[in-house]
Structure formats: C-alpha cells, structure tokens
Amino acid sequence: MFIAYTITAVLLAVILAASAAATHRRNPQVTASMAAVGVPDKYFSQVPSADLLR
C-alpha cells in the first residue's frame, strides 16, 4: 500500500509542477482559459505560486 501511495503522490506532484510551469510561462491555452473564467491579468504571476503551495 505504501508503494501505491508513493507513486500517486509523486505523480500528482509532477502534474502540479507542470501546471505551475505552464502558467508561469503564460502558455496561450492556459492564459485563455484563465481569462475565460475571469482571472484578472494582474493575478497571472501569483497563480503558479499558489499552485505550488497547495
């Protein structure tokens, strides 16, 4: 069971880091979706930090 938990935790950490990196680099797809849900442009630089603090 410990091995399954470890693999899941590592996999989720990698996905979260990739999400933060895409947001930090202002990937056009990520930027468009964030703008579509109403995130102001001035908060785009703070979102990756919040992702990594979860």
URWOHU-V394695 format. One record per backbone hydrogen bond with DSSP energy under -0.5 kcal/mol. NH is the residue of the N-H (numbers start at 0). CO is the residue of the C=O. If there is no record, write none. Layout:
# URWOHU-V394695
NH CO
NH CO
This chain:
# URWOHU-V394695
4 0
5 1
6 2
7 3
8 4
9 5
10 6
11 7
12 8
13 9
14 10
15 11
16 12
17 13
18 14
19 15
20 16
21 17
22 18
23 19
24 20
25 22
26 21
30 26
31 27
32 28
33 29
34 30
35 31
36 32
37 34
38 33
39 37
42 39
43 40
45 42
46 42
47 43
49 45
50 46
51 47
52 48
53 50
